[in-house]
Amino acid sequence: MTTPEFTPFGFFAHYDAVDADLLRTVESLGFDTAWLGGSPPADLPWVDPLLSATERIRIVTAIVNIWSAPAQQAGRSWQRIEAAHPGRFILGIGAGHPEIDSGVPYKPYTGLVEYLDGLDEVGVPREGRGLAALAEKSLKLAADRSALAHPYLTPPAHTRWARELLGPDAIIVPEQKVVLTTDPDEARALGRQALDLYLGLTNYLTMLERFAGSKDDLAKPGSDKLIDTLIAYGTPEQIAARLHEHRDAGATQVAIQVLGDPADRPRALGVLARELGL
């Protein structure tokens, strides 16, 4: 396989919130990659019909959880999908969170290394897999042993640091939440709803205290300063400016997650796609 190439902007949503119609719309708007979040089972049966229903768009799992999806089974799923849709699927993996993945021996870095070893054994190449990464060790592991690093819930300051850490050749794709509204109260309410889980997870709190705010900012439900740092809202021009901040900081691609009414997502994506020149 060759190293995947990415256009400047991609699409992010939870995997069970995306159907064929939405993905066809996303593809028609000019997005080349769908980053589909959640922790799906290792057999990944939903990927095949989505790729069959579209022509060009790539899917990246964001992420398959290494504690709940065995490496060999996930690797066989990658082989099945790659055989049917060459070059259109990347197996994104991640170590989850100790607060959620209770009952497992939580050694995330060791677990990721062992999982990557397991993918090696079943023939998943470096170019066919990606790694969720926030901290230095996981970012370097992503660059060394996978196609890409996928930081989630990170501001442009983190993107700049990751680029400086990994150098010019690494593929770095941060996720950015957006709300297409000029009402700060509406945007912040949706932002706080989206951030509630993450403000209770140690690895995100550690990263956010370094790059986005103080401990006081991070106390639930999150200060206005924190929400405004992590959620892009306003006019299409203002949202595009935030997305370009990530690009200017070194992002290969920015994965755009639209918050709010799912029924309004296609319209919002269309507005943003036009503003971004897709």
C-alpha positions as CSV (number, residue, x, y, z in Angstrom):
1,M,0.0,0.0,0.0
2,T,1.0,3.6,-0.5
3,T,0.9,6.3,2.1
4,P,-2.7,7.8,2.1
5,E,-3.2,11.3,0.9
6,F,-5.7,13.7,2.5
7,T,-7.4,16.9,1.4
8,P,-7.5,19.7,3.9
9,F,-10.9,18.9,5.4
10,G,-12.8,15.7,6.4
11,F,-16.0,14.8,8.1
12,F,-16.5,13.3,11.6
13,A,-19.5,11.7,13.1
14,H,-20.4,8.7,15.3
15,Y,-20.5,5.6,13.3
16,D,-24.0,4.6,14.2
17,A,-25.3,8.1,13.2
18,V,-24.1,7.7,9.5
19,D,-26.2,6.0,6.8
20,A,-25.6,5.6,3.1
21,D,-27.6,8.7,2.2
22,L,-25.6,11.0,4.5
23,L,-22.3,9.6,3.4
24,R,-23.2,10.1,-0.3
25,T,-24.1,13.7,0.6
26,V,-20.8,14.1,2.4
27,E,-18.9,12.7,-0.6
28,S,-20.8,14.9,-3.1
29,L,-19.8,18.0,-1.0
30,G,-16.1,17.2,-1.7
31,F,-15.0,15.6,1.6
32,D,-12.6,12.7,0.9
33,T,-12.6,11.1,4.4
34,A,-15.2,10.1,6.9
35,W,-13.9,9.7,10.5
36,L,-16.4,7.6,12.2
37,G,-16.2,7.6,16.0
38,G,-17.4,5.3,18.7
39,S,-16.0,1.9,19.8
40,P,-17.5,-0.6,17.3
41,P,-17.2,-4.3,17.5
42,A,-14.2,-5.8,15.7
43,D,-16.2,-7.4,12.9
44,L,-17.1,-3.9,11.5
45,P,-20.1,-5.1,9.4
46,W,-21.4,-1.6,8.8
47,V,-18.3,-0.4,6.9
48,D,-18.9,-2.6,3.8
49,P,-22.3,-1.2,2.9
50,L,-21.3,2.4,3.4
51,L,-18.3,2.0,1.0
52,S,-20.5,0.1,-1.5
53,A,-23.0,2.9,-1.5
54,T,-20.3,5.5,-2.3
55,E,-17.6,5.9,-4.9
56,R,-14.5,7.6,-3.5
57,I,-14.8,8.5,0.1
58,R,-12.5,6.8,2.6
59,I,-13.6,5.6,6.0
60,V,-11.4,5.7,9.1
61,T,-12.6,4.2,12.4
62,A,-12.1,6.7,15.2
63,I,-11.7,4.5,17.0
64,V,-11.7,0.7,17.5
65,N,-11.1,0.2,21.2
66,I,-8.1,-2.1,21.8
67,W,-9.6,-3.5,25.0
68,S,-12.9,-4.6,23.4
69,A,-12.0,-5.5,19.8
70,P,-9.4,-8.3,19.5
71,A,-6.6,-7.4,17.2
72,Q,-6.7,-10.5,15.0
73,Q,-10.5,-10.1,14.4
74,A,-10.2,-6.4,13.7
75,G,-7.2,-7.2,11.4
76,R,-9.3,-9.8,9.5
77,S,-12.0,-7.2,9.1
78,W,-9.5,-4.8,7.6
79,Q,-8.4,-7.5,5.1
80,R,-12.0,-8.1,4.1
81,I,-12.8,-4.4,3.5
82,E,-9.5,-3.8,1.8
83,A,-10.1,-6.6,-0.6
84,A,-13.5,-5.3,-1.6
85,H,-12.6,-1.6,-1.5
86,P,-8.9,-1.1,-2.0
87,G,-7.4,2.0,-0.4
88,R,-10.7,3.2,1.1
89,F,-10.5,2.0,4.7
90,I,-8.1,2.7,7.5
91,L,-8.4,0.9,10.8
92,G,-8.1,3.6,13.4
93,I,-7.4,2.2,16.9
94,G,-7.1,3.7,20.4
95,A,-6.6,2.8,24.0
96,G,-9.9,4.2,25.4
97,H,-10.1,5.5,29.0
98,P,-9.5,3.9,32.4
99,E,-12.7,5.5,33.7
100,I,-14.7,3.7,31.0
101,D,-12.7,0.6,30.4
102,S,-12.9,-0.7,33.9
103,G,-11.9,-4.2,34.6
104,V,-9.0,-4.3,32.2
105,P,-5.3,-3.9,33.2
106,Y,-5.0,-0.3,31.9
107,K,-1.5,0.2,30.5
108,P,-2.4,2.2,27.4
109,Y,1.0,2.5,25.7
110,T,1.9,-1.2,26.3
111,G,-1.6,-2.2,25.1
112,L,-1.2,-0.2,21.9
113,V,2.2,-1.7,21.1
114,E,0.9,-5.2,21.7
115,Y,-2.2,-4.5,19.5
116,L,-0.1,-3.1,16.7
117,D,2.1,-6.3,17.0
118,G,-1.1,-8.3,16.6
119,L,-2.1,-6.3,13.5
120,D,1.4,-7.0,12.1
121,E,0.8,-10.7,12.6
122,V,-2.4,-10.7,10.5
123,G,-0.9,-8.6,7.8
124,V,-2.4,-5.1,8.3
125,P,0.2,-2.8,6.9
126,R,1.3,0.4,8.5
127,E,-0.5,2.4,5.8
128,G,-3.8,0.7,6.6
129,R,-4.0,1.7,10.3
130,G,-4.1,4.9,12.3
131,L,-3.8,5.8,16.0
132,A,-5.7,8.0,18.3
133,A,-3.1,10.1,20.1
134,L,-2.8,13.0,22.5
135,A,0.4,12.7,24.5
136,E,4.0,12.5,23.3
137,K,4.5,8.8,23.5
138,S,1.3,7.9,21.6
139,L,1.9,10.6,19.0
140,K,5.4,9.2,18.3
141,L,4.0,5.7,18.2
142,A,1.4,6.7,15.7
143,A,4.0,8.3,13.5
144,D,6.4,5.3,13.8
145,R,3.9,2.4,13.4
146,S,0.8,3.7,11.6
147,A,-0.3,5.9,8.8
148,L,-1.5,8.8,10.9
149,A,-2.1,10.4,14.3
150,H,-5.7,11.4,15.1
151,P,-5.9,13.8,18.1
152,Y,-9.5,14.3,19.3
153,L,-10.9,17.4,21.1
154,T,-7.7,19.4,20.7
155,P,-7.2,23.1,20.0
156,P,-4.8,24.5,17.4
157,A,-2.2,24.9,20.1
158,H,-2.0,21.1,20.5
159,T,-1.9,20.7,16.7
160,R,1.1,23.1,16.5
161,W,2.9,21.2,19.3
162,A,2.2,17.8,17.7
163,R,3.6,19.0,14.4
164,E,6.7,20.3,16.0
165,L,7.1,17.0,17.8
166,L,6.6,14.7,14.8
167,G,8.2,16.8,12.0
168,P,6.9,17.8,8.6
169,D,6.1,14.3,7.2
170,A,3.7,12.9,9.7
171,I,0.0,12.8,9.0
172,I,-1.8,14.6,11.8
173,V,-5.6,14.9,11.6
174,P,-7.3,16.7,14.6
175,E,-11.0,16.7,15.1
176,Q,-12.8,20.0,15.5
177,K,-16.4,20.4,16.8
178,V,-18.4,23.2,15.1
179,V,-21.9,24.8,15.7
180,L,-23.3,26.8,12.8
181,T,-24.9,29.5,14.9
182,T,-24.0,33.1,15.8
183,D,-25.8,32.7,19.2
184,P,-23.1,32.1,21.8
185,D,-25.5,30.7,24.4
186,E,-26.8,28.1,21.9
187,A,-23.3,27.2,20.8
188,R,-22.0,26.9,24.4
189,A,-25.0,24.8,25.5
190,L,-24.3,22.3,22.7
191,G,-20.6,22.5,23.4
192,R,-21.1,21.7,27.1
193,Q,-23.3,18.8,26.2
194,A,-20.7,17.4,23.9
195,L,-17.8,17.9,26.3
196,D,-19.5,16.6,29.5
197,L,-18.1,13.1,29.1
198,Y,-14.6,14.2,28.3
199,L,-14.3,16.6,31.3
200,G,-14.3,13.5,33.5
201,L,-11.6,11.6,31.6
202,T,-8.0,12.0,32.9
203,N,-6.2,11.9,29.6
204,Y,-8.3,14.7,28.2
205,L,-8.0,16.8,31.3
206,T,-4.3,16.5,31.3
207,M,-4.0,17.6,27.7
208,L,-6.6,20.3,28.0
209,E,-4.9,21.9,31.1
210,R,-1.8,22.2,29.1
211,F,-3.3,23.5,25.9
212,A,-6.8,25.0,26.6
213,G,-7.3,26.2,30.1
214,S,-6.8,26.0,33.9
215,K,-8.2,23.5,36.3
216,D,-10.9,26.0,37.1
217,D,-11.8,26.2,33.3
218,L,-12.0,22.4,33.2
219,A,-14.3,22.0,36.1
220,K,-17.7,20.8,34.8
221,P,-19.6,22.1,33.0
222,G,-16.5,24.0,31.6
223,S,-15.9,27.8,31.5
224,D,-17.0,29.9,28.6
225,K,-13.3,30.4,27.8
226,L,-12.8,26.6,27.5
227,I,-15.9,26.1,25.4
228,D,-14.9,28.9,23.1
229,T,-11.5,27.4,22.7
230,L,-12.8,23.9,21.8
231,I,-16.0,24.7,19.9
232,A,-15.9,26.7,16.7
233,Y,-19.1,28.7,16.2
234,G,-20.3,31.9,14.5
235,T,-20.7,32.7,10.9
236,P,-19.4,30.4,8.2
237,E,-16.5,32.7,7.8
238,Q,-15.7,32.6,11.5
239,I,-15.9,28.8,11.7
240,A,-13.7,28.5,8.6
241,A,-11.1,30.7,10.2
242,R,-10.9,28.3,13.2
243,L,-10.5,25.4,10.9
244,H,-7.8,27.1,9.1
245,E,-6.0,27.8,12.4
246,H,-5.5,24.0,12.7
247,R,-4.2,23.9,9.2
248,D,-1.9,26.8,9.8
249,A,-0.7,25.0,12.9
250,G,0.3,22.0,10.9
251,A,-2.8,19.8,10.5
252,T,-2.7,17.6,7.4
253,Q,-6.5,17.5,7.5
254,V,-9.1,18.7,10.0
255,A,-12.0,16.3,10.7
256,I,-15.2,18.5,11.1
257,Q,-17.8,17.3,13.6
258,V,-21.1,19.3,13.3
259,L,-23.0,19.5,16.6
260,G,-26.7,20.1,16.9
261,D,-29.8,18.6,15.2
262,P,-28.6,15.6,13.1
263,A,-31.3,16.5,10.6
264,D,-29.6,19.8,9.9
265,R,-26.2,18.2,9.5
266,P,-26.3,18.0,5.7
267,R,-27.3,21.6,5.3
268,A,-24.6,22.8,7.8
269,L,-21.9,20.7,6.0
270,G,-23.0,22.2,2.7
271,V,-22.6,25.7,4.0
272,L,-19.2,24.9,5.4
273,A,-18.1,23.1,2.3
274,R,-18.9,26.1,0.1
275,E,-17.1,28.5,2.6
276,L,-14.0,26.2,2.6
277,G,-14.0,26.0,-1.2
278,L,-14.5,22.2,-1.4
